Every structure is written in C-alpha cells, then in structure tokens.
Amino acid sequence: MPENSDSSPLLPDWASDDIDPTVPSIARIYDYALGGSHNFSVDREVAESSRKKWPHSLRAAWTNRAFLRRAVTFCAEQGVTQFLDIGSGIPTAGNVHEILADLDIDAHVVYTDIDPVAVAMSRRILTDVPWATAIRADARDLDALVSDPEVRAQLDFGKPVAVLLVALLHYIPDSADPRRMLADLRDRLAPGSMLVISHMCSDDWPPQELADTVEVSRRTPTPLILRSRAEIEPMFDGFELAEPGLVRVPLWRPEPEDDTMVSYFDTVGAVGVKKG
Ligand SMILES: C[S@@+](CC[C@H](N)C(=O)[O-])C[C@H]1O[C@@H](n2cnc3c(N)ncnc32)[C@H](O)[C@@H]1O
C-alpha cells in the first residue's frame, strides 16, 4: 500500500490524522516484523536496527503468534468462549476470532489496544463479525477498560473469560505496577477464567545483546522492560499453571508444524486457570 493517499498528503488511508508518522509505534513495528503493510519508514528503521542487535527478532514475532494460536485453542478446548485480548496489535494472520471461527466455537471476542491504527484496522475487519469488537483502551486503566459499554456488550464477567496479555507486559513499566494490575484483573474474573501471558525474559540473553536491544527500543514511546522468570512467574498469582508451566514460548505445547527452536532466548509464556 502506498504511504500517501488521496485523502491526505501525508498519511495513508489507514492512519488517522492524530498519528505522528515520525514517531515509531510498537504496534506498527510488530506489524512490520510479521510482514504487514501498516507501518511507516520510522517503524521499519527501528525494526531493522533491532534486528542488527538481535538477529532473531522478526522470527521471534512469529514464534509469539504461534504461541497465541495454541494458547487460544487450548482455552477454547477447556470450554472458555469469551476472550479479552489486551494489547491485541494490528490484525494479522491468525487473529483470535479467526482461530475460534476455525474451531467452530460460538464465542465472543474483544480486542483492545492503545494504538489507533491497531484499533481502526481491527474494527475494519470486524465489520461483519457481530460477536467481536475492538476498542481503544490503555491496559493500565483496567477500570475504564472493563466498564466500556462495548466490552460489557460482548463479555459477561460472571462467567469465565480468557484474558490474553500476549507480548504486552514488557511494555508496562514497574512504575505502572503491573503486578497490582494483574491482581486487580484476577479479582474481576470468575473462577475458571484463564490468563495467557507471554513476556520477554532477561534470563538467557547475552548481556550486550540485551543492552543493545533495550537501547534501540528507547527510540519508541514504549521501551522494552525485560524481566526475569522470577519476576514473571508471580504475575500468575491466584492462577494454576497448565502444563508445561512457564516455558519459552516455542516449547509451550508445540504442534508438529511449529518451530521449536529455543535459541531465540527471548520470550516465556504460560496459561493459568483461575482457582475456584
Ligand atoms: C508486540 S505487540 C503484541 C500484539 C499481540 N498481542 C501479539 O502478541 O501478537 C504489543 C501491543 O501492545 C500494545 N500496547 C502497548 N502498551 C499498551 C497499553 N498500555 N495498553 C494497551 N495496549 C498497549 C501496542 O500498541 C501493541 O499493539
């Protein structure tokens, strides 16, 4: 898609006027990593600089998406039919509602993201999908997020909901108190609800590559905050981890077609079930 459109001398038709195309966005960088076309040169420059420091970065995005697919499938197999995808990103192949449609599940899905392009593109692909919606919301303001009328119209929090925080929490700094955010979320969920997290993990990175990758991410408004496994595991407090627990995402219930190379040393993930 061309970067300029008829409607604006500066922005393509998928970008609203409030977007500054000179400021990189993690949603658009990730879109580029996954081969999408909703990104600007500033996003591609950050992605390519990151790849120079961390050669597996683009491949890691695909590995994370494969984890998302398996985790959503697992939640659906456990009987959960309501899905809240927080930090859902710009839609790409294998979005949650598509995974569920392929499984022939009668489901409800809410996508939320802070990024305007992610929300606009999600709403666009959901025009004919009455059982799914997308809203713009900041994960750090859970009250506003769960009380949004569109969220309430799709999800009944009195029944189990699968909440997806996939590749999101490493953009939430400690100053926003992600553990308290998770405890707050847990308290709003019915027993049997499921929590899916993937999080970049600092444990196995060569220190220089880690430092360089974090440095590149400082060019965005959402720099990376890598955490150790010991910091990530308590995010599941109040949830019982499904087998195999918190592992590198390629190793979480891989299917035969999945890439199980674990040398990306970057992201761990798990699925927890809220205890009764
Ligand atoms: C790396 S992408 C992951 C997208 C998707 N969850 C996936 O795993 O394929 C991270 C997403 O989190 C969003 N994000 C970052 N901070 C956020 C916040 N405070 N509230 C909501 N979304 C946020 C970004 O806009 C981006 O779309």
PDBQT file of the ligand as one rigid body, heavy atoms in Angstrom, charges set to zero:
ROOT
HETATM    1  C1  LIG A 301       4.231  -6.595  20.379  1.00  0.00    +0.000 C 
HETATM    2  S1  LIG A 301       2.568  -6.116  20.144  1.00  0.00    +0.000 S 
HETATM    3  C2  LIG A 301       1.729  -7.627  20.522  1.00  0.00    +0.000 C 
HETATM    4  C3  LIG A 301       0.445  -7.794  19.744  1.00  0.00    +0.000 C 
HETATM    5  C4  LIG A 301      -0.308  -9.103  20.022  1.00  0.00    +0.000 C 
HETATM    6  N1  LIG A 301      -0.702  -9.209  21.421  1.00  0.00    +0.000 N 
HETATM    7  C5  LIG A 301       0.531 -10.304  19.666  1.00  0.00    +0.000 C 
HETATM    8  O1  LIG A 301       1.145 -10.883  20.565  1.00  0.00    +0.000 OA
HETATM    9  O2  LIG A 301       0.590 -10.677  18.501  1.00  0.00    +0.000 OA
HETATM   10  C6  LIG A 301       2.253  -5.168  21.630  1.00  0.00    +0.000 C 
HETATM   11  C7  LIG A 301       0.964  -4.391  21.566  1.00  0.00    +0.000 C 
HETATM   12  O3  LIG A 301       0.699  -3.842  22.857  1.00  0.00    +0.000 OA
HETATM   13  C8  LIG A 301       0.143  -2.548  22.669  1.00  0.00    +0.000 C 
HETATM   14  N2  LIG A 301       0.314  -1.777  23.904  1.00  0.00    +0.000 N 
HETATM   15  C9  LIG A 301       1.463  -1.288  24.444  1.00  0.00    +0.000 A 
HETATM   16  N3  LIG A 301       1.203  -0.633  25.588  1.00  0.00    +0.000 NA
HETATM   17  C10 LIG A 301      -0.135  -0.716  25.801  1.00  0.00    +0.000 A 
HETATM   18  C11 LIG A 301      -1.012  -0.262  26.821  1.00  0.00    +0.000 A 
HETATM   19  N4  LIG A 301      -0.562   0.434  27.861  1.00  0.00    +0.000 N 
HETATM   20  N5  LIG A 301      -2.331  -0.549  26.713  1.00  0.00    +0.000 NA
HETATM   21  C12 LIG A 301      -2.807  -1.251  25.648  1.00  0.00    +0.000 A 
HETATM   22  N6  LIG A 301      -2.023  -1.707  24.645  1.00  0.00    +0.000 NA
HETATM   23  C13 LIG A 301      -0.707  -1.444  24.723  1.00  0.00    +0.000 A 
HETATM   24  C14 LIG A 301       0.880  -1.979  21.488  1.00  0.00    +0.000 C 
HETATM   25  O4  LIG A 301       0.195  -0.905  20.894  1.00  0.00    +0.000 OA
HETATM   26  C15 LIG A 301       0.990  -3.209  20.604  1.00  0.00    +0.000 C 
HETATM   27  O5  LIG A 301      -0.078  -3.294  19.704  1.00  0.00    +0.000 OA
ENDROOT
TORSDOF 0
